[in-house]
Amino acid sequence: MFELFKIIWDLVVLRDAARKGQLNWRIWPVTFGFVLLEYCVGLATMTFYISHPQYKAMFIAVMVLMAISFVYFLWWAWRWQTKQAAGRKLSIVRNQPN
């Protein structure tokens, strides 16, 4: 139940940041969707492992896959953010008077 409260609180914080202009609306749904996917897959796997401990190898494999996808998502987000920052810098330079 507390985890559900944390997810709802994350939505409130994201909405507040977006209203203040600190959050890009194009990236936060992707980020939230990724976190929700990781949470659901991890919770389902953990629940299954608690009920069936003989599937320990599957549990470990899913956790490793989740870690790899997390690292990939961080790399993708960093790359996307640097491209957006470069575009903003270029527009600032173009708009400056000579």
C-alpha positions as a printed NumPy array, in Angstrom:
array([[  0.   ,   0.   ,   0.   ],
       [  2.851,   2.362,   0.809],
       [  4.354,   1.75 ,  -2.65 ],
       [  1.112,   2.876,  -4.274],
       [  1.24 ,   6.05 ,  -2.193],
       [  4.821,   6.66 ,  -3.37 ],
       [  3.784,   6.306,  -7.026],
       [  0.926,   8.78 ,  -6.559],
       [  3.272,  11.173,  -4.75 ],
       [  5.746,  10.925,  -7.644],
       [  2.967,  12.004, -10.007],
       [  2.196,  14.996,  -7.79 ],
       [  5.868,  16.005,  -7.685],
       [  6.213,  15.615, -11.465],
       [  3.122,  17.74 , -12.029],
       [  4.46 ,  20.447,  -9.726],
       [  7.828,  20.464, -11.496],
       [  6.107,  20.698, -14.868],
       [  4.056,  23.681, -13.72 ],
       [  7.235,  25.463, -12.624],
       [  8.844,  24.79 , -15.982],
       [ 11.506,  22.469, -14.566],
       [ 10.278,  19.397, -16.397],
       [  9.99 ,  18.665, -20.067],
       [  6.524,  17.274, -20.805],
       [  7.813,  15.089, -23.628],
       [ 10.098,  12.945, -21.441],
       [  8.264,  12.482, -18.136],
       [  5.554,  10.073, -19.435],
       [  8.303,   7.864, -20.833],
       [ 10.183,   8.016, -17.543],
       [  7.104,   7.293, -15.469],
       [  6.092,   4.461, -17.794],
       [  9.532,   2.915, -17.49 ],
       [  9.481,   3.123, -13.688],
       [  6.003,   1.608, -13.596],
       [  7.089,  -1.212, -15.908],
       [ 10.161,  -1.968, -13.797],
       [  8.084,  -1.879, -10.628],
       [  5.388,  -4.197, -12.   ],
       [  7.849,  -6.718, -13.427],
       [  9.92 ,  -6.713, -10.236],
       [  6.899,  -7.037,  -7.962],
       [  5.384,  -9.852, -10.024],
       [  8.675, -11.74 , -10.121],
       [  9.248, -11.301,  -6.402],
       [  5.724, -12.462,  -5.576],
       [  6.172, -15.511,  -7.789],
       [  9.548, -16.276,  -6.196],
       [  8.092, -16.07 ,  -2.688],
       [  5.41 , -18.585,  -3.636],
       [  7.747, -20.855,  -5.634],
       [ 11.333, -20.666,  -4.315],
       [ 12.463, -23.439,  -6.67 ],
       [ 12.501, -20.825,  -9.491],
       [ 15.436, -18.923,  -7.995],
       [ 17.304, -18.899, -11.336],
       [ 14.379, -17.208, -13.057],
       [ 14.169, -14.616, -10.3  ],
       [ 17.868, -13.799, -10.637],
       [ 17.623, -13.659, -14.446],
       [ 14.7  , -11.214, -14.33 ],
       [ 16.493,  -9.009, -11.798],
       [ 19.623,  -8.945, -13.994],
       [ 17.473,  -8.102, -17.028],
       [ 15.836,  -5.283, -15.092],
       [ 19.236,  -3.918, -14.07 ],
       [ 20.44 ,  -3.998, -17.679],
       [ 17.29 ,  -2.254, -18.911],
       [ 17.7  ,   0.362, -16.161],
       [ 21.272,   1.12 , -17.242],
       [ 20.16 ,   1.304, -20.88 ],
       [ 17.348,   3.696, -19.984],
       [ 19.758,   5.925, -18.034],
       [ 22.087,   5.997, -21.042],
       [ 19.201,   6.832, -23.376],
       [ 17.886,   9.583, -21.075],
       [ 21.339,  11.131, -20.71 ],
       [ 21.831,  11.103, -24.476],
       [ 18.379,  12.618, -25.058],
       [ 19.022,  15.317, -22.444],
       [ 22.352,  16.308, -23.999],
       [ 20.724,  16.574, -27.441],
       [ 17.984,  18.788, -26.001],
       [ 20.55 ,  20.98 , -24.222],
       [ 22.569,  21.345, -27.427],
       [ 19.43 ,  22.406, -29.277],
       [ 18.621,  25.012, -26.625],
       [ 22.165,  26.405, -26.758],
       [ 21.963,  26.645, -30.537],
       [ 18.664,  28.531, -30.39 ],
       [ 20.093,  30.917, -27.783],
       [ 23.11 ,  31.669, -29.996],
       [ 20.895,  32.215, -33.051],
       [ 18.635,  34.646, -31.175],
       [ 21.46 ,  36.844, -29.873],
       [ 21.967,  40.15 , -31.687],
       [ 25.243,  40.685, -33.523]])
